[in-house]
Amino acid sequence: MCMFREDYLIRLIKQFAEALAAIAGFRKAGRHREALAAADRMHGELLTLPREMADTLDTPTLAQLLARPDKMRAAAMLFWEEGHIYKAKGDPLTAAQRYRRAFELVLEARAIEPSPDDDVAILELSRLAPARDLDPRYRGES
């Protein structure tokens, strides 16, 4: 891999991790509005995906737009954190939707390029979004 591309990817990963940590910090401080605003910005800036699009598309289409397993996993982490925010706000229905989307995106990424971290993410997300709540496509049904 070209040194420039590697530096660019490392910088993007660092930016994403810092932004996700900031969002979690807002959530833990009870600053939910700020946490959600920061998450919205992350959709556009780091995932290059308008927030509205991420919410309206089904997971397979969203995964196609994200195109790469690393972006799918990043989006999954963002949806996962949003689930925590909505849960903390007292909105369990939206939290469940966000957890389900995160779970499905991890499954999409794993189908393309498995990572050892996928198993841990799937285990943790299965506690938040039971497999029975996933789209039939992700439960092995037609």
Residue pairs with C-beta under 8 A, 6 or more apart in sequence:
12 46
15 46
16 42
16 46
16 74
19 38
19 41
19 42
19 46
20 42
20 77
20 78
20 81
22 38
23 35
23 38
23 39
23 42
23 81
23 85
24 35
24 81
24 84
26 32
26 34
26 35
26 38
27 35
27 81
27 84
27 85
27 88
30 88
32 85
32 88
32 89
35 81
35 85
36 82
36 85
39 78
39 81
39 82
39 85
40 51
42 78
43 49
43 50
43 51
43 54
43 78
44 50
44 51
46 74
47 54
47 66
47 71
47 74
47 75
47 78
49 62
49 65
49 66
49 75
53 62
53 65
54 62
54 75
57 65
58 135
59 101
59 104
59 105
59 108
59 135
59 138
60 108
60 137
62 75
62 101
62 105
63 72
63 105
63 108
63 109
66 72
66 75
66 105
69 108
69 109
69 110
69 112
69 113
69 115
70 109
72 105
72 106
72 108
72 109
72 112
73 105
73 106
73 109
73 115
73 117
73 121
75 105
76 101
76 102
76 103
76 105
76 106
76 109
76 121
77 102
79 98
79 99
79 101
79 102
79 105
80 98
80 99
80 102
80 125
80 128
82 98
83 95
83 96
83 97
83 98
83 99
83 102
83 128
84 95
85 95
86 92
86 94
86 95
86 98
87 95
95 128
96 128
96 129
96 133
99 125
99 128
99 129
100 129
100 133
100 134
102 125
102 129
103 122
103 125
103 126
103 128
103 129
103 134
103 138
104 134
104 135
104 138
106 118
106 121
106 122
106 125
107 122
107 134
107 138
109 115
109 118
110 118
110 122
131 138
131 139
132 139
136 142
